[in-house]
Amino acid sequence: MRINLDIPDGIAQCPSFSRADWLREMAISLFEQEQVTLGIASQIAGIHLMEFQKIIGSRGVCAHYDAVEFADDMENLRRRGWL
């Protein structure tokens, strides 16, 4: 598998760029390239799904969320009695 990371030089060369920072950047890149799901990407990054969504949203990354996934989510919410 080939993974392309687009990390600005200022970040990549920063000595304070931590392991968590690298994992987050890899997770974003893998998700953006549609190699992993949103849930898996948030796990790779080690952060809550909602926080990961905020991060990718702030970077203009498409969430790859379609009508079928929306319908599945709605059904899951109904089954749990949340709707």
N, CA, C and O atoms as a printed pandas DataFrame, in Angstrom:
     atom_number atom_name residue_name chain_id  residue_number  x_coord  y_coord  z_coord
0              1         N          MET        A               1    0.844   -1.172    0.000
1              2        CA          MET        A               1    0.000    0.000    0.000
2              3         C          MET        A               1    0.888    1.233    0.000
3              4         O          MET        A               1    1.905    1.294    0.690
4              5         N          ARG        A               2    0.480    2.200   -0.784
5              6        CA          ARG        A               2    1.199    3.469   -0.817
6              7         C          ARG        A               2    0.348    4.523   -0.130
7              8         O          ARG        A               2   -0.840    4.660   -0.424
8              9         N          ILE        A               3    0.950    5.261    0.778
9             10        CA          ILE        A               3    0.258    6.315    1.502
10            11         C          ILE        A               3    0.963    7.625    1.212
11            12         O          ILE        A               3    2.171    7.752    1.411
12            13         N          ASN        A               4    0.201    8.598    0.739
13            14        CA          ASN        A               4    0.745    9.928    0.489
14            15         C          ASN        A               4    0.326   10.862    1.606
15            16         O          ASN        A               4   -0.862   11.009    1.893
16            17         N          LEU        A               5    1.299   11.487    2.230
17            18        CA          LEU        A               5    1.015   12.449    3.280
18            19         C          LEU        A               5    1.407   13.836    2.795
19            20         O          LEU        A               5    2.500   14.029    2.264
20            21         N          ASP        A               6    0.525   14.786    2.977
21            22        CA          ASP        A               6    0.802   16.167    2.634
22            23         C          ASP        A               6    0.855   16.956    3.929
23            24         O          ASP        A               6   -0.159   17.468    4.403
24            25         N          ILE        A               7    2.053   17.047    4.494
25            26        CA          ILE        A               7    2.248   17.727    5.764
26            27         C          ILE        A               7    3.104   18.964    5.504
27            28         O          ILE        A               7    4.214   18.858    4.984
28            29         N          PRO        A               8    2.589   20.126    5.864
29            30        CA          PRO        A               8    3.370   21.343    5.646
30            31         C          PRO        A               8    4.746   21.258    6.293
31            32         O          PRO        A               8    4.892   20.700    7.380
32            33         N          ASP        A               9    5.762   21.817    5.619
33            34        CA          ASP        A               9    7.135   21.760    6.126
34            35         C          ASP        A               9    7.259   22.301    7.539
35            36         O          ASP        A               9    8.000   21.758    8.358
36            37         N          GLY        A              10    6.533   23.370    7.822
37            38        CA          GLY        A              10    6.607   23.963    9.151
38            39         C          GLY        A              10    6.200   23.004   10.249
39            40         O          GLY        A              10    6.728   23.062   11.360
40            41         N          ILE        A              11    5.260   22.121    9.943
41            42        CA          ILE        A              11    4.806   21.132   10.928
42            43         C          ILE        A              11    5.766   19.946   10.966
43            44         O          ILE        A              11    6.180   19.507   12.038
44            45         N          ALA        A              12    6.114   19.435    9.794
45            46        CA          ALA        A              12    6.949   18.237    9.718
46            47         C          ALA        A              12    8.329   18.450   10.327
47            48         O          ALA        A              12    8.934   17.506   10.837
48            49         N          GLN        A              13    8.824   19.664   10.279
49            50        CA          GLN        A              13   10.161   19.953   10.792
50            51         C          GLN        A              13   10.149   20.492   12.219
51            52         O          GLN        A              13   11.200   20.776   12.795
52            53         N          CYS        A              14    8.975   20.627   12.772
53            54        CA          CYS        A              14    8.827   21.162   14.121
54            55         C          CYS        A              14    9.202   20.087   15.147
55            56         O          CYS        A              14    8.631   18.997   15.129
56            57         N          PRO        A              15   10.151   20.380   16.035
57            58        CA          PRO        A              15   10.564   19.376   17.015
58            59         C          PRO        A              15    9.454   18.992   17.996
59            60         O          PRO        A              15    9.524   17.940   18.631
60            61         N          SER        A              16    8.435   19.837   18.120
61            62        CA          SER        A              16    7.364   19.515   19.052
62            63         C          SER        A              16    6.242   18.706   18.403
63            64         O          SER        A              16    5.222   18.443   19.039
64            65         N          PHE        A              17    6.422   18.309   17.143
65            66        CA          PHE        A              17    5.440   17.492   16.442
66            67         C          PHE        A              17    5.497   16.096   17.042
67            68         O          PHE        A              17    6.464   15.365   16.831
68            69         N          SER        A              18    4.466   15.728   17.786
69            70        CA          SER        A              18    4.472   14.502   18.587
70            71         C          SER        A              18    3.997   13.272   17.805
71            72         O          SER        A              18    3.571   13.357   16.653
72            73         N          ARG        A              19    4.092   12.141   18.478
73            74        CA          ARG        A              19    3.581   10.887   17.909
74            75         C          ARG        A              19    2.085   11.022   17.628
75            76         O          ARG        A              19    1.604   10.579   16.585
76            77         N          ALA        A              20    1.355   11.629   18.550
77            78        CA          ALA        A              20   -0.082   11.832   18.364
78            79         C          ALA        A              20   -0.360   12.705   17.137
79            80         O          ALA        A              20   -1.316   12.468   16.399
80            81         N          ASP        A              21    0.478   13.704   16.933
81            82        CA          ASP        A              21    0.329   14.566   15.755
82            83         C          ASP        A              21    0.521   13.761   14.466
83            84         O          ASP        A              21   -0.243   13.915   13.513
84            85         N          TRP        A              22    1.542   12.904   14.442
85            86        CA          TRP        A              22    1.793   12.073   13.259
86            87         C          TRP        A              22    0.638   11.107   13.016
87            88         O          TRP        A              22    0.206   10.930   11.877
88            89         N          LEU        A              23    0.141   10.488   14.072
89            90        CA          LEU        A              23   -0.986    9.559   13.921
90            91         C          LEU        A              23   -2.218   10.286   13.382
91            92         O          LEU        A              23   -2.921    9.767   12.514
92            93         N          ARG        A              24   -2.475   11.482   13.896
93            94        CA          ARG        A              24   -3.613   12.267   13.417
94            95         C          ARG        A              24   -3.454   12.588   11.927
95            96         O          ARG        A              24   -4.406   12.451   11.159
96            97         N          GLU        A              25   -2.273   13.008   11.525
97            98        CA          GLU        A              25   -2.043   13.359   10.126
98            99         C          GLU        A              25   -2.159   12.136    9.214
99           100         O          GLU        A              25   -2.696   12.228    8.111
100          101         N          MET        A              26   -1.652   10.994    9.679
101          102        CA          MET        A              26   -1.781    9.772    8.885
102          103         C          MET        A              26   -3.233    9.353    8.767
103          104         O          MET        A              26   -3.677    8.939    7.696
104          105         N          ALA        A              27   -3.977    9.458    9.860
105          106        CA          ALA        A              27   -5.395    9.088    9.844
106          107         C          ALA        A              27   -6.173    9.981    8.877
107          108         O          ALA        A              27   -7.011    9.492    8.120
108          109         N          ILE        A              28   -5.902   11.269    8.898
109          110        CA          ILE        A              28   -6.573   12.195    7.988
110          111         C          ILE        A              28   -6.251   11.838    6.550
111          112         O          ILE        A              28   -7.141   11.795    5.700
112          113         N          SER        A              29   -4.994   11.584    6.279
113          114        CA          SER        A              29   -4.577   11.245    4.918
114          115         C          SER        A              29   -5.213    9.943    4.443
115          116         O          SER        A              29   -5.710    9.871    3.319
116          117         N          LEU        A              30   -5.202    8.922    5.281
117          118        CA          LEU        A              30   -5.818    7.642    4.914
118          119         C          LEU        A              30   -7.306    7.800    4.662
119          120         O          LEU        A              30   -7.846    7.218    3.722
120          121         N          PHE        A              31   -7.969    8.584    5.499
121          122        CA          PHE        A              31   -9.396    8.811    5.312
122          123         C          PHE        A              31   -9.650    9.590    4.029
123          124         O          PHE        A              31  -10.547    9.248    3.259
124          125         N          GLU        A              32   -8.875   10.620    3.803
125          126        CA          GLU        A              32   -9.052   11.452    2.612
126          127         C          GLU        A              32   -8.856   10.636    1.329
127          128         O          GLU        A              32   -9.514   10.888    0.320
128          129         N          GLN        A              33   -7.949    9.662    1.376
129          130        CA          GLN        A              33   -7.686    8.791    0.229
130          131         C          GLN        A              33   -8.655    7.613    0.170
131          132         O          GLN        A              33   -8.517    6.735   -0.681
132          133         N          GLU        A              34   -9.641    7.594    1.078
133          134        CA          GLU        A              34  -10.660    6.554    1.160
134          135         C          GLU        A              34  -10.068    5.161    1.373
135          136         O          GLU        A              34  -10.571    4.169    0.846
136          137         N          GLN        A              35   -8.987    5.108    2.160
137          138        CA          GLN        A              35   -8.361    3.834    2.510
138          139         C          GLN        A              35   -8.956    3.260    3.791
139          140         O          GLN        A              35   -8.913    2.049    4.011
140          141         N          VAL        A              36   -9.517    4.135    4.646
141          142        CA          VAL        A              36  -10.148    3.705    5.894
142          143         C          VAL        A              36  -11.437    4.492    6.088
143          144         O          VAL        A              36  -11.633    5.549    5.488
144          145         N          THR        A              37  -12.310    3.959    6.935
145          146        CA          THR        A              37  -13.565    4.632    7.253
146          147         C          THR        A              37  -13.315    5.754    8.258
147          148         O          THR        A              37  -12.231    5.871    8.830
148          149         N          LEU        A              38  -14.331    6.563    8.454
149          150        CA          LEU        A              38  -14.259    7.643    9.428
150          151         C          LEU        A              38  -13.974    7.096   10.827
151          152         O          LEU        A              38  -13.143    7.636   11.557
152          153         N          GLY        A              39  -14.672    6.022   11.191
153          154        CA          GLY        A              39  -14.476    5.420   12.507
154          155         C          GLY        A              39  -13.073    4.878   12.703
155          156         O          GLY        A              39  -12.463    5.087   13.752
156          157         N          ILE        A              40  -12.560    4.185   11.702
157          158        CA          ILE        A              40  -11.197    3.641   11.790
158          159         C          ILE        A              40  -10.178    4.771   11.847
159          160         O          ILE        A              40   -9.213    4.702   12.608
160          161         N          ALA        A              41  -10.388    5.803   11.049
161          162        CA          ALA        A              41   -9.465    6.943   11.053
162          163         C          ALA        A              41   -9.417    7.598   12.428
163          164         O          ALA        A              41   -8.342    7.954   12.910
164          165         N          SER        A              42  -10.579    7.758   13.063
165          166        CA          SER        A              42  -10.582    8.378   14.390
166          167         C          SER        A              42   -9.866    7.481   15.407
167          168         O          SER        A              42   -9.225    7.975   16.334
168          169         N          GLN        A              43   -9.981    6.169   15.226
169          170        CA          GLN        A              43   -9.256    5.242   16.111
170          171         C          GLN        A              43   -7.753    5.349   15.893
171          172         O          GLN        A              43   -6.984    5.363   16.854
172          173         N          ILE        A              44   -7.330    5.424   14.630
173          174        CA          ILE        A              44   -5.898    5.574   14.334
174          175         C          ILE        A              44   -5.371    6.846   14.989
175          176         O          ILE        A              44   -4.292    6.856   15.581
176          177         N          ALA        A              45   -6.155    7.919   14.872
177          178        CA          ALA        A              45   -5.750    9.201   15.448
178          179         C          ALA        A              45   -5.818    9.199   16.976
179          180         O          ALA        A              45   -5.211   10.042   17.636
180          181         N          GLY        A              46   -6.569    8.231   17.530
181          182        CA          GLY        A              46   -6.687    8.145   18.982
182          183         C          GLY        A              46   -7.574    9.228   19.574
183          184         O          GLY        A              46   -7.379    9.650   20.714
184          185         N          ILE        A              47   -8.559    9.678   18.784
185          186        CA          ILE        A              47   -9.459   10.723   19.268
186          187         C          ILE        A              47  -10.909   10.323   19.003
187          188         O          ILE        A              47  -11.186    9.454   18.176
188          189         N          HIS        A              48  -11.815   10.962   19.708
189          190        CA          HIS        A              48  -13.240   10.683   19.562
190          191         C          HIS        A              48  -13.678   11.006   18.134
191          192         O          HIS        A              48  -13.154   11.922   17.499
192          193         N          LEU        A              49  -14.635   10.246   17.652
193          194        CA          LEU        A              49  -15.147   10.408   16.292
194          195         C          LEU        A              49  -15.582   11.845   16.010
195          196         O          LEU        A              49  -15.266   12.390   14.952
196          197         N          MET        A              50  -16.300   12.458   16.943
197          198        CA          MET        A              50  -16.782   13.828   16.728
198          199         C          MET        A              50  -15.624   14.820   16.627
199          200         O          MET        A              50  -15.678   15.753   15.827
200          201         N          GLU        A              51  -14.598   14.629   17.419
201          202        CA          GLU        A              51  -13.420   15.507   17.347
202          203         C          GLU        A              51  -12.713   15.338   16.002
203          204         O          GLU        A              51  -12.262   16.313   15.400
204          205         N          PHE        A              52  -12.624   14.089   15.539
205          206        CA          PHE        A              52  -12.003   13.836   14.244
206          207         C          PHE        A              52  -12.803   14.517   13.133
207          208         O          PHE        A              52  -12.229   15.105   12.217
208          209         N          GLN        A              53  -14.127   14.433   13.223
209          210        CA          GLN        A              53  -14.967   15.088   12.221
210          211         C          GLN        A              53  -14.751   16.597   12.220
211          212         O          GLN        A              53  -14.727   17.215   11.155
212          213         N          LYS        A              54  -14.592   17.197   13.395
213          214        CA          LYS        A              54  -14.322   18.636   13.480
214          215         C          LYS        A              54  -12.999   18.974   12.791
215          216         O          LYS        A              54  -12.899   19.972   12.077
216          217         N          ILE        A              55  -12.003   18.148   13.010
217          218        CA          ILE        A              55  -10.683   18.400   12.421
218          219         C          ILE        A              55  -10.746   18.322   10.898
219          220         O          ILE        A              55  -10.266   19.221   10.206
220          221         N          ILE        A              56  -11.340   17.244   10.374
221          222        CA          ILE        A              56  -11.381   17.131    8.913
222          223         C          ILE        A              56  -12.266   18.219    8.314
223          224         O          ILE        A              56  -11.997   18.708    7.216
224          225         N          GLY        A              57  -13.309   18.594    9.024
225          226        CA          GLY        A              57  -14.167   19.675    8.544
226          227         C          GLY        A              57  -13.417   20.992    8.465
227          228         O          GLY        A              57  -13.587   21.756    7.515
228          229         N          SER        A              58  -12.584   21.256    9.469
229          230        CA          SER        A              58  -11.820   22.505    9.480
230          231         C          SER        A              58  -10.793   22.551    8.360
231          232         O          SER        A              58  -10.335   23.624    7.966
232          233         N          ARG        A              59  -10.437   21.381    7.854
233          234        CA          ARG        A              59   -9.468   21.305    6.750
234          235         C          ARG        A              59  -10.142   21.161    5.388
235          236         O          ARG        A              59   -9.471   21.088    4.358
236          237         N          GLY        A              60  -11.459   21.122    5.393
237          238        CA          GLY        A              60  -12.187   21.027    4.131
238          239         C          GLY        A              60  -12.180   19.639    3.516
239          240         O          GLY        A              60  -12.389   19.491    2.312
240          241         N          VAL        A              61  -11.940   18.612    4.339
241          242        CA          VAL        A              61  -11.926   17.231    3.859
242          243         C          VAL        A              61  -13.366   16.726    3.795
243          244         O          VAL        A              61  -14.119   16.853    4.761
244          245         N          CYS        A              62  -13.738   16.160    2.670
245          246        CA          CYS        A              62  -15.074   15.610    2.482
246          247         C          CYS        A              62  -15.273   14.414    3.408
247          248         O          CYS        A              62  -14.385   13.573    3.553
248          249         N          ALA        A              63  -16.442   14.348    4.030
249          250        CA          ALA        A              63  -16.727   13.276    4.995
250          251         C          ALA        A              63  -17.123   11.953    4.343
251          252         O          ALA        A              63  -17.301   10.967    5.058
252          253         N          HIS        A              64  -17.269   11.888    3.017
253          254        CA          HIS        A              64  -17.630   10.656    2.309
254          255         C          HIS        A              64  -18.882   10.022    2.914
255          256         O          HIS        A              64  -18.917    8.817    3.160
256          257         N          TYR        A              65  -19.863   10.803    3.142
257          258        CA          TYR        A              65  -21.090   10.351    3.805
258          259         C          TYR        A              65  -22.217   10.468    2.795
259          260         O          TYR        A              65  -22.556   11.569    2.362
260          261         N          ASP        A              66  -22.802    9.327    2.415
261          262        CA          ASP        A              66  -23.826    9.365    1.376
262          263         C          ASP        A              66  -25.208    9.016    1.927
263          264         O          ASP        A              66  -25.358    8.763    3.122
264          265         N          ALA        A              67  -26.200    9.004    1.064
265          266        CA          ALA        A              67  -27.588    8.765    1.466
266          267         C          ALA        A              67  -27.778    7.380    2.078
267          268         O          ALA        A              67  -28.570    7.225    3.008
268          269         N          VAL        A              68  -27.081    6.392    1.583
269          270        CA          VAL        A              68  -27.203    5.031    2.133
270          271         C          VAL        A              68  -26.684    4.993    3.566
271          272         O          VAL        A              68  -27.308    4.392    4.440
272          273         N          GLU        A              69  -25.552    5.630    3.805
273          274        CA          GLU        A              69  -25.004    5.669    5.164
274          275         C          GLU        A              69  -25.938    6.446    6.096
275          276         O          GLU        A              69  -26.121    6.070    7.254
276          277         N          PHE        A              70  -26.521    7.521    5.590
277          278        CA          PHE        A              70  -27.473    8.286    6.385
278          279         C          PHE        A              70  -28.666    7.413    6.775
279          280         O          PHE        A              70  -29.084    7.409    7.933
280          281         N          ALA        A              71  -29.209    6.677    5.810
281          282        CA          ALA        A              71  -30.339    5.785    6.087
282          283         C          ALA        A              71  -29.962    4.723    7.121
283          284         O          ALA        A              71  -30.753    4.407    8.010
284          285         N          ASP        A              72  -28.755    4.176    7.002
285          286        CA          ASP        A              72  -28.275    3.189    7.985
286          287         C          ASP        A              72  -28.196    3.805    9.376
287          288         O          ASP        A              72  -28.618    3.196   10.359
288          289         N          ASP        A              73  -27.651    5.022    9.451
289          290        CA          ASP        A              73  -27.551    5.699   10.740
290          291         C          ASP        A              73  -28.926    5.961   11.340
291          292         O          ASP        A              73  -29.130    5.773   12.539
292          293         N          MET        A              74  -29.858    6.390   10.517
293          294        CA          MET        A              74  -31.209    6.645   10.995
294          295         C          MET        A              74  -31.849    5.358   11.530
295          296         O          MET        A              74  -32.514    5.378   12.566
296          297         N          GLU        A              75  -31.651    4.267   10.838
297          298        CA          GLU        A              75  -32.194    2.980   11.286
298          299         C          GLU        A              75  -31.568    2.568   12.618
299          300         O          GLU        A              75  -32.267    2.099   13.516
300          301         N          ASN        A              76  -30.258    2.742   12.744
301          302        CA          ASN        A              76  -29.583    2.418   14.000
302          303         C          ASN        A              76  -30.126    3.261   15.150
303          304         O          ASN        A              76  -30.310    2.752   16.256
304          305         N          LEU        A              77  -30.383    4.538   14.901
305          306        CA          LEU        A              77  -30.940    5.409   15.934
306          307         C          LEU        A              77  -32.351    4.971   16.318
307          308         O          LEU        A              77  -32.718    5.000   17.493
308          309         N          ARG        A              78  -33.135    4.569   15.327
309          310        CA          ARG        A              78  -34.501    4.088   15.608
310          311         C          ARG        A              78  -34.469    2.824   16.467
311          312         O          ARG        A              78  -35.228    2.695   17.427
312          313         N          ARG        A              79  -33.586    1.897   16.112
313          314        CA          ARG        A              79  -33.479    0.648   16.867
314          315         C          ARG        A              79  -33.090    0.895   18.311
315          316         O          ARG        A              79  -33.492    0.153   19.207
316          317         N          ARG        A              80  -32.321    1.918   18.531
317          318        CA          ARG        A              80  -31.888    2.249   19.897
318          319         C          ARG        A              80  -32.895    3.115   20.632
319          320         O          ARG        A              80  -32.702    3.445   21.802
320          321         N          GLY        A              81  -33.974    3.486   19.944
321          322        CA          GLY        A              81  -35.012    4.292   20.561
322          323         C          GLY        A              81  -34.663    5.761   20.687
323          324         O          GLY        A              81  -35.256    6.475   21.495
324          325         N          TRP        A              82  -33.710    6.217   19.899
325          326        CA          TRP        A              82  -33.297    7.626   19.970
326          327         C          TRP        A              82  -34.117    8.511   19.054
327          328         O          TRP        A              82  -34.012    9.736   19.120
328          329         N          LEU        A              83  -34.937    7.906   18.194
329          330        CA          LEU        A              83  -35.811    8.686   17.311
330          331         C          LEU        A              83  -37.243    8.268   17.516
331          332         O          LEU        A              83  -38.142    8.804   16.868
